[in-house]
Amino acid sequence: MRSLLERLFLPAFANQWLDVRHDSAVILVGAERIAFTTDSYVVSPLFFPGGDIGKLAVLGTVNDLAMAGARPLYLSAGFILEEGLPLATLELIVGSMREAAATAGVELVTGDTKVVDRGKGDAVFINTAGIGAAADVEISPRRVQPGDAIILSGDVGRHGIAIMSVRKALNFETALERDCASLWQSVSALLQNGVDVHCMRDLTRGGLASALNEIAFDAGVAIAIDESAVPVSEPVAAACELLGLDPLYVANEGRFVAFVTASHAKRALDVLSGCAVSAQSRVIGTVGAHGEAIVEARGALGNSRILDLLSGEQLPRIC
């Protein structure tokens, strides 16, 4: 994906907003800072433990706005439906979107629907775009500095394993709880409490490892994390071992990393612990010097490994 972006899309559409390489573009409309983002959802299956494609489409776009420090306001939705889709299925998805939008405090104000021939789609694809009111401080990869503390908002891998549990008919002794959630409450709390946040990234496709690599490359810094500090729930760890997956690369839909000034790390943890979606927050690493963009995971026994970008995807069609 990154290779495609750098080879084709970024050169074709290069401008000052794309060059920031963040989850949302922050643009000026008059004197107002407006965040704008878009995403498409092709998850299979449509329904999975803790969510569905509709909920994912709303919250995924809300979270991309939040990662730029923007209060989500309005969404659009484009539906591509395959001929023969049961209306009852679509009603469930639309109802889920309505509930997610109400929870996140956004309104869906415009949209479009197209139908493709049977066999030319896969039930439902959804594109959502979002607009939000951005904070007066820049939050982007280029603000990441050596010495920054890296904070993870909770355990990783739940979303991707929830998808795989349906695909592979996996049964867990312990129920796999969802992580699909709006992140704005946590982000808003950080900003309102004066935490000096340099960058944030939600851990969707490619998981924690991919997000850290993207930021390391875009900021031109080395990153080191303590792998033992990264929480992984027992069902996720067991499923990853069974399927041969690395939980650091498994997708999430309600988790993010924040890069903050080191002296603000304790305050950030105190703030985040007061929000349900980020109650398990912890410092997992630090930013090293400018230079080689590399991500290193250090183990409890002193061993370490390099976390590279994947050449493909561990789990296709998870968002």
C-alpha positions in Angstrom: 0.0 0.0 0.0 2.7 2.5 0.9 4.6 1.6 -2.2 1.5 2.3 -4.3 1.0 5.6 -2.6 4.6 6.8 -3.1 4.9 5.6 -6.6 1.5 6.7 -8.0 -0.9 8.7 -5.9 1.3 11.1 -4.0 3.3 12.3 -7.1 0.1 12.6 -9.1 -1.8 14.7 -6.5 1.1 16.3 -4.6 0.2 19.3 -2.5 0.9 20.8 0.9 -1.9 18.9 2.6 -1.1 15.5 1.2 2.6 16.0 2.0 1.7 16.0 5.7 0.8 12.3 5.3 -1.7 12.0 8.1 -5.0 10.3 8.7 -6.9 13.6 7.9 -6.0 16.7 5.9 -6.3 19.9 8.0 -7.3 22.8 5.7 -8.2 26.5 6.2 -11.7 27.6 5.3 -11.6 31.3 6.0 -10.1 31.5 9.5 -11.4 28.0 10.5 -9.2 24.9 10.7 -11.2 22.1 9.1 -10.2 18.4 9.1 -11.3 16.3 6.1 -10.9 12.6 5.6 -12.3 9.7 3.6 -12.1 5.9 3.8 -13.7 2.8 2.1 -14.8 -0.4 3.9 -14.9 -3.8 2.2 -14.7 -6.0 5.3 -15.7 -9.7 5.0 -17.8 -11.0 6.6 -20.2 -8.1 7.0 -21.1 -9.0 10.6 -18.5 -10.0 13.3 -18.3 -10.1 17.1 -18.8 -6.6 18.4 -19.6 -4.9 15.1 -20.4 -4.8 11.4 -19.4 -3.0 8.3 -21.8 -0.1 9.1 -20.4 0.6 12.6 -16.9 0.2 11.2 -17.6 2.8 8.4 -18.8 5.4 10.8 -16.3 4.9 13.7 -13.3 4.4 11.4 -13.9 7.8 9.8 -14.6 9.5 13.1 -11.3 8.1 14.4 -9.3 9.4 11.5 -10.6 12.9 12.2 -9.8 12.5 15.9 -6.2 11.5 15.1 -5.8 15.0 13.7 -7.1 16.5 16.9 -10.5 17.3 15.2 -13.9 17.1 16.7 -16.0 15.0 14.3 -19.0 16.8 12.9 -20.5 15.5 9.7 -20.2 12.4 7.5 -21.1 11.4 4.0 -21.8 7.8 3.0 -21.6 6.1 -0.4 -23.1 2.6 -0.7 -22.1 0.1 -3.5 -24.6 -2.7 -3.3 -24.5 -6.0 -5.2 -27.7 -7.0 -7.0 -29.7 -9.5 -4.8 -28.6 -8.1 -1.4 -31.4 -8.8 1.0 -33.1 -5.6 2.2 -33.1 -7.0 5.7 -29.3 -7.1 5.7 -29.0 -3.5 4.5 -31.5 -2.4 7.2 -29.3 -3.9 9.9 -26.2 -2.1 8.5 -28.0 1.2 8.2 -29.4 0.9 11.7 -25.9 0.1 13.0 -24.6 3.2 11.3 -27.3 5.4 12.8 -26.5 4.1 16.3 -22.7 4.6 15.8 -23.2 8.1 14.5 -25.4 9.0 17.5 -22.8 7.6 19.9 -20.0 9.5 18.2 -22.0 12.8 18.0 -21.9 13.1 14.2 -24.6 13.5 11.6 -24.7 11.8 8.2 -25.7 14.7 5.9 -25.2 13.4 2.3 -24.7 10.2 0.5 -25.0 8.1 -2.7 -26.1 4.6 -3.6 -25.1 2.5 -6.6 -26.0 -1.1 -7.5 -23.7 -3.4 -9.4 -24.5 -6.6 -11.2 -24.7 -9.9 -9.3 -21.2 -11.3 -9.0 -19.5 -7.9 -9.6 -19.4 -6.9 -6.0 -19.4 -8.6 -2.6 -22.8 -7.7 -1.0 -21.9 -4.2 0.4 -19.0 -1.8 0.1 -19.2 1.5 1.9 -17.3 4.7 1.5 -17.5 7.4 4.2 -16.0 10.9 4.3 -15.9 13.1 7.4 -15.5 16.8 8.3 -14.4 17.9 11.7 -13.4 21.1 13.6 -9.6 20.9 14.1 -7.8 22.1 17.2 -5.5 25.1 17.0 -2.4 23.0 17.4 -0.8 20.9 14.7 -0.9 17.1 15.3 1.0 15.3 12.6 4.0 13.0 12.0 6.3 16.0 11.3 6.0 17.2 14.9 7.4 13.9 16.4 10.6 14.7 18.2 13.5 12.6 19.7 12.6 11.9 23.3 8.9 11.8 22.8 7.0 9.2 24.9 4.9 6.7 23.0 1.6 5.8 24.6 -0.7 2.9 23.6 -4.3 3.2 24.5 -5.1 -0.4 25.2 -4.5 -4.1 24.2 -4.0 -4.9 20.5 -5.4 -7.3 17.9 -9.0 -7.6 18.9 -10.6 -6.4 15.6 -8.5 -8.6 13.3 -9.0 -11.7 15.4 -12.8 -11.0 15.7 -12.9 -11.1 11.9 -10.8 -14.3 11.7 -12.9 -16.0 14.4 -15.9 -15.8 12.1 -13.9 -16.8 9.0 -12.2 -19.8 10.7 -15.1 -20.7 13.0 -12.8 -20.2 16.1 -14.4 -20.6 19.5 -12.8 -19.1 22.6 -13.3 -20.1 26.2 -13.2 -16.4 27.1 -15.5 -14.1 25.1 -13.6 -11.9 22.7 -14.7 -8.4 23.6 -14.9 -5.8 20.8 -12.5 -2.8 20.5 -14.6 -1.0 17.8 -15.1 2.4 19.4 -15.0 6.2 19.0 -11.6 7.6 20.1 -12.7 11.3 20.2 -13.5 11.3 23.9 -9.9 10.3 24.8 -8.4 12.7 22.3 -10.5 15.6 23.5 -9.6 14.9 27.1 -5.8 15.0 26.2 -6.3 18.4 24.4 -8.5 19.9 27.1 -6.0 19.0 29.8 -3.1 20.6 28.0 -1.1 17.5 27.1 1.5 18.4 24.5 0.4 15.8 21.8 2.7 15.8 18.8 1.1 13.0 16.8 -1.5 10.3 17.0 -2.4 7.3 14.8 -5.2 4.8 15.1 -4.0 1.2 14.7 -6.2 -0.1 11.9 -4.9 -2.1 8.9 -1.4 -3.4 9.7 -1.8 -2.8 13.4 0.6 -1.3 15.9 3.8 -2.2 14.0 2.7 -0.7 10.7 1.5 2.5 12.4 4.8 2.9 14.1 6.7 2.3 10.9 4.6 4.9 9.0 5.3 7.5 11.6 9.0 6.6 11.8 9.4 7.0 8.0 7.4 10.2 7.8 9.1 11.8 10.8 12.6 10.5 10.0 13.2 9.0 13.4 14.1 5.8 15.1 11.5 4.2 17.4 12.1 1.7 20.2 9.3 -0.1 22.1 9.2 -2.5 25.0 7.3 -5.5 23.5 6.5 -6.8 27.0 4.6 -3.5 27.7 2.2 -4.1 24.8 -0.9 -5.8 26.2 -2.4 -8.7 24.2 -5.5 -10.4 25.6 -5.5 -14.2 26.1 -7.9 -15.0 23.3 -6.0 -12.8 20.9 -2.7 -14.3 21.8 -4.1 -17.9 21.5 -5.6 -17.2 18.1 -2.5 -15.6 16.8 -0.4 -18.6 17.9 -2.9 -20.9 16.3 -3.0 -18.9 13.0 0.7 -18.0 12.9 0.0 -14.3 13.2 2.0 -11.6 15.0 -0.4 -9.6 17.2 1.6 -6.4 16.7 0.5 -6.5 13.0 -3.2 -7.4 13.6 -5.7 -4.6 13.0 -7.6 -2.7 15.7 -10.6 -0.3 15.4 -10.6 1.3 18.9 -6.9 1.7 19.7 -4.4 4.4 19.0 -0.8 5.5 19.8 0.0 9.1 20.9 3.4 10.7 20.8 3.7 13.2 23.6 6.4 15.3 25.2 8.1 13.0 27.7 7.4 15.3 30.6 3.7 15.1 29.8 3.5 11.3 29.7 2.2 10.9 33.3 -0.4 13.5 32.8 -1.5 11.9 29.6 -1.8 8.5 31.3 -3.9 10.0 34.1 -6.2 11.6 31.6 -6.6 8.6 29.4 -7.3 6.3 32.3 -10.4 8.3 33.0 -11.9 7.3 29.6 -13.4 3.8 29.1 -11.9 3.2 25.7 -8.3 4.1 26.9 -8.4 3.0 30.5 -5.5 0.5 29.9 -3.2 3.1 28.4 0.5 2.7 29.1 3.9 4.0 27.9 5.4 1.5 25.5 8.4 3.2 24.1 10.3 6.3 23.1 11.4 8.2 20.0 15.1 8.0 19.2 17.3 10.3 17.1 16.6 11.7 13.7 18.2 9.7 10.9 17.5 6.1 10.0 13.7 5.4 10.2 13.6 2.1 12.1 11.3 0.5 14.6 12.8 -1.8 17.2 10.9 -4.1 19.6 12.9 -5.0 22.7 12.0 -8.1 24.7 11.9 -8.7 28.4 15.1 -10.8 28.3 17.1 -8.2 26.5 16.6 -9.5 23.0 15.3 -7.3 20.3 13.9 -7.5 16.8 13.2 -5.1 14.0 9.6 -4.5 13.1 9.4 -4.0 9.3 6.5 -3.0 7.2 4.8 -6.0 5.8 5.2 -6.7 2.1 1.5 -7.6 2.0 -1.3 -8.0 4.5 -1.6 -10.7 7.2 -5.4 -10.4 7.1 -7.0 -9.1 3.9 -10.5 -7.6 3.9 -10.6 -6.7 7.6 -11.8 -3.1 7.2 
